[in-house]
């Protein structure tokens, strides 16, 4: 019986020691690490992959990030504002971007 009490006593001490060991023993009493703030994520500018217009040029559809989008449609928070033969204009809030079909440059307007 004494041996069982002895084992139970040490089991309690060891399990309590594990809970304390997970904290920094040199930290002030009651101190907790500050919460890590996540930086706001910025939506990446979509990639223009294709422009398709009918023969009159009035009805156009574009491929942005593997999605078919018509003027007024949205992708990643950007709105397709205007479609031309070789570029499109995307809008987000008060800013506009011109994406060219065959160019490496993106121009902010």
C-alpha positions as CSV (number, residue, x, y, z in Angstrom):
1,X,0.0,0.0,0.0
2,X,2.8,2.4,0.9
3,X,4.5,1.6,-2.4
4,X,1.3,2.5,-4.3
5,X,1.0,5.8,-2.5
6,X,4.7,6.5,-3.3
7,X,4.1,5.9,-7.0
8,X,1.0,8.0,-7.1
9,X,2.8,10.8,-5.4
10,X,5.7,10.8,-7.9
11,X,3.3,10.5,-10.9
12,X,1.5,13.7,-9.7
13,X,4.8,15.6,-9.2
14,X,6.0,14.6,-12.7
15,X,2.8,15.5,-14.4
16,X,2.7,18.9,-12.7
17,X,6.4,19.4,-13.6
18,X,5.6,19.0,-17.3
19,X,3.0,21.7,-17.2
20,X,5.4,24.2,-15.6
21,X,8.3,23.2,-18.0
22,X,6.3,24.5,-21.0
23,X,6.6,28.0,-19.7
24,X,9.8,30.2,-19.6
25,X,11.1,29.9,-16.0
26,X,12.8,33.2,-16.2
27,X,9.7,35.2,-17.3
28,X,8.0,37.4,-14.7
29,X,5.0,36.0,-12.9
30,X,1.8,36.3,-15.0
31,X,3.7,37.4,-18.1
32,X,2.4,36.0,-21.4
33,X,4.0,36.4,-24.8
34,X,2.3,39.0,-27.0
35,X,-0.1,37.8,-29.6
36,X,1.5,37.7,-33.1
37,X,-0.3,40.1,-35.4
38,X,-0.8,38.9,-38.9
39,X,0.1,41.4,-41.7
40,X,-2.8,42.2,-43.9
41,X,-2.6,40.2,-47.1
42,X,-2.6,42.1,-50.4
43,X,-4.4,40.6,-53.4
44,X,-2.0,39.9,-56.2
45,X,-2.7,41.5,-59.5
46,X,-4.3,39.0,-61.8
47,X,-2.4,37.6,-64.8
48,X,-3.9,38.4,-68.2
49,X,-3.8,35.2,-70.3
50,X,-6.1,36.0,-73.3
51,X,-8.5,38.4,-74.9
52,X,-11.4,37.1,-77.0
53,X,-13.7,39.5,-78.9
54,X,-16.4,38.9,-81.5
55,X,-15.9,40.2,-85.0
56,X,-17.6,43.6,-84.2
57,X,-15.3,44.0,-81.2
58,X,-18.2,44.9,-78.9
59,X,-18.6,41.7,-77.0
60,X,-15.3,40.7,-75.3
61,X,-14.2,38.1,-72.8
62,X,-10.8,37.8,-71.2
63,X,-8.9,35.1,-69.3
64,X,-7.6,36.3,-66.0
65,X,-6.0,33.7,-63.6
66,X,-7.5,30.9,-65.6
67,X,-11.0,32.4,-65.3
68,X,-13.3,33.7,-68.1
69,X,-14.3,37.3,-67.2
70,X,-16.5,39.7,-69.0
71,X,-16.4,43.5,-68.4
72,X,-17.8,44.3,-65.0
73,X,-16.7,40.9,-63.7
74,X,-14.4,40.5,-60.7
75,X,-11.4,38.4,-59.9
76,X,-9.3,38.6,-56.7
77,X,-11.0,41.8,-55.7
78,X,-10.2,43.5,-59.1
79,X,-13.0,44.6,-61.5
80,X,-12.5,44.3,-65.2
81,X,-13.3,47.9,-66.3
82,X,-12.4,48.0,-70.0
83,X,-11.2,45.6,-72.8
84,X,-9.1,46.7,-75.8
85,X,-7.4,44.6,-78.5
86,X,-4.1,44.2,-76.7
87,X,-4.8,45.3,-73.1
88,X,-7.4,45.5,-70.3
89,X,-8.0,47.9,-67.5
90,X,-8.6,46.6,-64.1
91,X,-9.9,48.7,-61.2
92,X,-9.8,48.3,-57.5
93,X,-11.1,51.1,-55.4
94,X,-9.8,54.4,-56.9
95,X,-6.7,52.8,-58.6
96,X,-6.5,51.4,-62.1
97,X,-4.1,49.0,-63.8
98,X,-3.5,48.4,-67.5
99,X,-2.5,44.8,-68.2
100,X,-1.0,44.2,-71.7
101,X,-1.4,40.8,-73.3
102,X,2.2,40.5,-74.7
103,X,4.2,42.8,-72.4
104,X,6.1,42.3,-69.2
105,X,5.2,45.8,-67.9
106,X,2.1,46.6,-65.8
107,X,1.2,50.3,-65.7
108,X,-0.7,51.9,-62.9
109,X,-2.8,54.8,-64.0
